Amino acid sequence: MEKTLISGYISLKSILEAKSREVYEVVLDKDRYDKVQASNFHVNEKRQYERIQNSGVSIRFVSEE
């Protein structure tokens, strides 16, 4: 089966809601995720990460090492 890479929260949200494609894995930037979780200013992004985690899709964190 062909796999497609998508980018961006809105694209991911649309696919998950429409159930138009099977989502195998979500890849997140670990450094960005940690920065958002430690901040009091990124409330909307925290909600986005929470929705992704509650979607039941496998999540993999990567960093630029």
NORBELPE-V128517 format. One record per residue. N is the residue number from 1. RES is the residue in one small letter. SS is DSSP state (@ for helix, = for strand, . for the rest). Layout:
N | RES | SS
N | RES | SS
//
This chain:
1 | m | .
2 | e | .
3 | k | .
4 | t | .
5 | l | .
6 | i | .
7 | s | .
8 | g | .
9 | y | @
10 | i | @
11 | s | @
12 | l | @
13 | k | @
14 | s | @
15 | i | @
16 | l | @
17 | e | @
18 | a | @
19 | k | .
20 | s | .
21 | r | .
22 | e | .
23 | v | .
24 | y | .
25 | e | =
26 | v | =
27 | v | =
28 | l | =
29 | d | =
30 | k | @
31 | d | @
32 | r | @
33 | y | @
34 | d | @
35 | k | @
36 | v | @
37 | q | @
38 | a | @
39 | s | .
40 | n | .
41 | f | .
42 | h | .
43 | v | @
44 | n | @
45 | e | @
46 | k | @
47 | r | @
48 | q | @
49 | y | @
50 | e | @
51 | r | @
52 | i | @
53 | q | @
54 | n | @
55 | s | .
56 | g | .
57 | v | .
58 | s | =
59 | i | =
60 | r | =
61 | f | =
62 | v | =
63 | s | .
64 | e | .
65 | e | .
//
